[in-house]
Amino acid sequence: MKEIDSVLLSPSGDVLETTVTPWQQKYTDDTMKVIHVTESTGSPDLYMRYCGMSACEPNHSFGPAMRDHYVIHYITRGKGTLVIGKNEYHLSANQGFLLCPNVVSHYRADAEDPWEYAWVGFHGLNAENYLNQASLNAENPVFTYDKDDVIKNCLTEMVNTYDNYKYGTNLRLQSLLYLMMSELIENATASASVEKLPLQHRYIQKAVSYIQMNYMEETLTVSGLSDYVGLDRSYLCSLFKKYLSTSPQSYIAKYRISRACELLGNTDYSIGDVSRMIGYKDPVVFQKFFKNITGLSPSRYRKSVDQGPA
């Protein structure tokens, strides 16, 4: 199995090149080091695709291109320019930028002081939610992180993990990705007082947290969720659509199925046991939702995980 990293576009929007990631690739020279993750931890919540670092040549550029996942770049020195749509951002050390799925971007290093940066590509069911908490999205793709070296160190450790770890590699990468995300969220919160954070955003955070804590309960419903958050059901649904591009009911189902994927891939529990553990009393209903969301039956999904990538 192979995954598409990016699609390179012409100025008119024609596809010029598709970059495909093999299951394992490691390229190193004096200016660049790239690591492609050979397999994930089995968690669909948030998972890494690849990471790397580069010291760019003057005027080095990439794009226009778009991806089917998220990428965060963090600049450690030098300067460069990011172009997304009609917006142009002039960036320097201790700043970073987010590239979102299916959004065309183009970026280039400065002619006199070219940037050096590290990056990580990732995706997952909660990736968008975590990025929203960090106040990062397609409309607000740039951040500044200059209080310490935590983000820089996280990315550097990601790139060096395959050199330093033999058995716990993927768990180490996963932990570093979560650590980086938590720092970005903390940094965004520190940059704006709680009063300045959108009230709607806080409602979504409260609702998502409640789902993650109660997904195993059969009694979890959209009506109960709206009562907990303290909003009218229709208004809560509109907020989910605005911030997460889905409905509360769909989010609950997808989150439950993501937990089921973990259990099916990492345990020997029966399909009936897995169904009950994620809040579906009826295994038939569970299997229907599972196939609608993943495209596979639970048994076929477990078999595909056991067989590994083809």
C-alpha positions in Angstrom: 0.0 0.0 0.0 1.2 3.5 -0.8 0.0 6.9 0.3 0.1 10.2 -1.6 2.2 12.9 0.1 1.3 15.8 -2.2 0.1 16.7 -5.7 2.2 19.4 -7.5 0.1 21.8 -9.6 0.8 24.1 -12.5 -0.3 27.7 -12.2 -3.4 26.8 -14.1 -4.2 24.0 -11.7 -3.1 21.0 -13.8 -1.5 18.1 -12.1 2.2 18.1 -12.8 3.5 15.5 -10.3 2.2 13.2 -7.6 4.5 12.4 -4.8 4.0 8.9 -3.4 5.4 7.8 0.0 6.7 4.3 0.1 6.2 2.5 3.4 9.8 3.2 4.4 12.2 5.9 3.1 15.1 7.6 4.8 17.1 10.2 2.8 20.0 12.1 4.4 22.5 14.5 3.1 24.1 17.7 4.3 21.0 19.8 3.8 18.0 17.5 4.3 16.8 14.5 6.3 13.4 12.9 5.8 11.7 10.1 7.7 8.5 8.4 6.4 6.7 6.5 9.1 6.5 2.8 8.1 3.4 2.1 10.3 1.4 3.9 12.9 0.5 3.0 16.5 -3.0 2.0 15.3 -4.5 5.1 16.7 -6.8 7.0 14.2 -7.1 9.9 16.7 -3.8 11.5 15.6 -1.1 9.8 13.6 2.1 10.8 11.8 2.8 10.4 8.1 6.4 11.7 7.9 8.8 14.3 9.4 12.0 16.0 8.3 14.3 19.0 8.4 16.0 21.0 5.7 18.5 23.9 5.2 17.2 25.4 2.0 19.2 26.9 -0.8 18.4 30.6 -1.7 15.1 30.9 -3.5 14.4 27.2 -3.1 10.6 26.7 -3.6 7.9 24.1 -3.4 4.5 24.2 -5.1 1.9 25.1 -6.0 0.9 21.9 -4.4 -1.9 20.4 -2.3 -2.0 17.4 0.1 -4.6 15.1 1.6 -3.3 15.6 5.1 -1.9 18.3 7.4 1.7 19.6 7.5 3.3 21.9 10.1 6.6 23.6 9.3 8.6 25.4 12.0 11.4 27.8 11.0 14.6 27.6 13.1 16.5 30.3 11.2 16.4 32.5 8.1 13.4 33.8 6.2 10.9 32.8 3.5 7.5 33.4 2.0 4.3 31.3 2.2 1.5 31.9 -0.4 -2.0 30.4 0.1 -4.6 31.7 -2.3 -4.3 35.5 -2.4 -2.6 35.7 1.0 1.2 36.1 1.2 3.0 35.6 4.5 6.6 36.7 5.1 8.0 34.5 7.8 11.2 34.2 9.9 12.8 32.2 12.7 10.5 31.1 15.6 7.5 31.2 13.3 5.6 28.3 11.7 2.9 27.6 9.2 0.2 25.0 8.7 -0.7 23.4 5.4 -4.3 22.0 5.3 -5.7 19.1 3.2 -6.9 20.0 -0.3 -5.6 23.6 0.0 -3.1 24.8 -2.6 0.0 26.4 -1.2 3.4 27.6 -2.4 6.4 28.5 -0.4 10.0 29.7 -1.1 13.2 30.5 0.8 14.5 34.0 0.9 17.2 34.9 -1.7 19.6 36.3 0.9 18.8 34.6 4.1 17.1 31.3 3.2 15.2 29.5 5.9 16.0 26.3 7.7 12.9 24.5 9.0 11.6 21.2 10.3 8.2 19.7 9.4 5.8 17.0 10.3 2.9 15.6 8.2 0.0 14.1 10.1 -3.7 13.3 10.1 -6.4 11.7 12.3 -9.9 12.0 13.4 -9.1 14.7 16.0 -6.4 16.5 14.1 -8.7 19.3 13.0 -10.0 19.6 16.6 -6.5 19.9 18.1 -5.5 22.4 15.5 -8.7 24.5 16.2 -7.7 24.6 19.8 -4.3 25.9 18.7 -6.1 28.5 16.6 -4.7 27.1 13.4 -6.7 26.5 10.2 -6.6 27.4 6.5 -7.7 31.0 7.2 -5.1 31.4 10.1 -2.1 29.2 9.1 0.7 31.1 10.8 1.9 31.0 14.4 4.8 32.3 16.5 6.5 30.2 19.1 9.5 31.9 20.7 9.3 31.2 24.4 11.6 28.2 24.4 12.9 25.3 22.2 10.2 22.8 22.8 8.7 22.8 19.3 12.1 22.7 17.7 13.3 19.9 20.0 10.1 17.9 19.3 10.6 18.0 15.6 14.3 17.3 15.9 13.7 14.3 18.1 11.1 13.0 15.6 13.6 13.1 12.8 16.2 11.3 14.9 13.9 8.7 16.4 14.8 6.0 14.0 18.5 6.4 14.9 17.9 6.4 18.6 15.1 3.9 19.1 14.8 0.3 18.0 11.7 -1.1 19.6 9.5 1.8 20.7 10.0 4.0 17.6 6.3 4.5 16.6 5.2 5.1 20.2 8.0 7.6 20.6 6.9 9.4 17.4 3.3 9.4 18.5 4.2 10.9 22.0 6.3 13.7 20.3 3.4 14.6 18.0 1.0 14.9 21.0 3.6 16.9 22.9 4.1 19.3 20.0 0.3 19.7 19.6 -0.2 20.4 23.3 2.5 23.1 23.2 0.8 24.7 20.3 -2.5 24.7 22.1 -0.9 26.1 25.3 0.9 28.7 23.2 -2.3 29.8 21.5 -4.2 30.0 24.8 -1.4 32.0 26.5 -1.4 34.4 23.5 -5.0 35.3 24.1 -7.0 35.6 27.3 -9.8 33.2 27.9 -12.2 36.1 27.4 -10.8 36.6 23.9 -11.3 33.0 22.8 -14.5 32.5 20.8 -17.3 31.4 23.1 -18.5 29.0 20.3 -15.0 27.4 20.2 -15.2 26.7 24.0 -18.6 25.1 23.5 -17.1 22.7 20.9 -14.2 21.9 23.2 -16.6 21.1 26.0 -18.7 18.9 23.7 -15.8 17.0 22.2 -14.3 16.4 25.7 -17.6 15.0 26.9 -17.8 12.6 23.9 -14.3 11.4 24.5 -15.1 10.7 28.1 -18.5 9.0 27.5 -18.3 7.3 24.1 -18.6 3.9 25.7 -22.0 4.7 27.2 -24.9 3.5 25.2 -27.0 6.4 26.6 -24.7 9.0 24.9 -27.0 11.0 22.6 -27.0 14.3 20.8 -29.8 15.5 23.1 -27.8 14.5 26.2 -24.7 16.2 24.8 -26.6 19.5 24.1 -28.1 19.4 27.6 -24.5 18.9 29.1 -23.1 21.8 27.0 -26.1 24.0 27.8 -27.1 24.7 24.2 -30.2 24.1 22.0 -29.7 21.0 20.0 -30.0 22.7 16.6 -27.5 25.4 17.6 -25.0 22.8 18.8 -25.4 21.0 15.5 -24.7 24.3 13.6 -21.5 24.8 15.7 -20.3 21.3 14.9 -20.9 21.9 11.2 -19.0 25.2 11.4 -16.0 24.1 13.4 -15.7 20.4 12.6 -17.5 20.1 9.3 -19.7 17.3 10.6 -22.8 16.7 12.8 -22.6 15.7 16.5 -24.2 12.4 15.7 -21.6 11.7 13.0 -18.7 12.8 15.2 -19.9 10.4 18.0 -20.2 7.5 15.5 -16.7 8.2 14.0 -15.1 8.6 17.4 -16.6 5.3 18.6 -15.4 3.5 15.4 -12.0 5.0 15.9 -11.8 3.4 19.3 -13.1 0.1 17.8 -10.3 0.2 15.3 -7.8 0.4 18.1 -9.4 -2.6 19.9 -9.7 -4.7 16.8 -6.1 -4.0 15.8 -4.5 -4.4 19.2 -6.6 -6.9 21.2 -8.2 -10.3 20.8 -11.6 -9.2 22.1 -14.5 -10.6 20.1 -16.5 -8.3 17.7 -19.4 -8.5 20.1 -17.2 -7.5 23.1 -15.7 -4.6 21.0 -19.2 -3.5 20.1 -20.3 -3.3 23.7 -17.1 -1.6 24.8 -17.7 1.4 22.5 -21.4 1.9 23.3 -23.2 -0.4 20.8 -25.3 -3.0 22.6 -26.4 -4.6 19.3 -23.3 -6.0 17.3 -25.4 -5.9 14.1 -25.8 -2.1 14.4 -22.1 -1.8 15.3 -21.1 -3.7 12.2 -23.3 -1.6 10.0 -21.8 1.7 11.3 -18.3 0.2 11.1 -18.6 -0.7 7.5 -20.3 2.6 6.6 -17.3 4.5 8.1 -14.3 2.4 7.2 -15.6 0.5 4.1 -14.7 -2.8 5.8 -16.5 -5.2 8.1 -14.9 -5.5 11.6 -13.6 -9.0 10.8 -12.1 -7.8 7.5 -10.6 -4.8 9.1 -8.9 -7.0 11.8 -7.6 -9.3 9.1 -6.2 -6.4 7.1 -4.4 -5.1 10.3 -3.0 -8.6 11.0 -1.7 -9.0 7.4 0.0 -5.5 7.5 0.6 -3.3 4.4 0.6 -4.9 1.0 
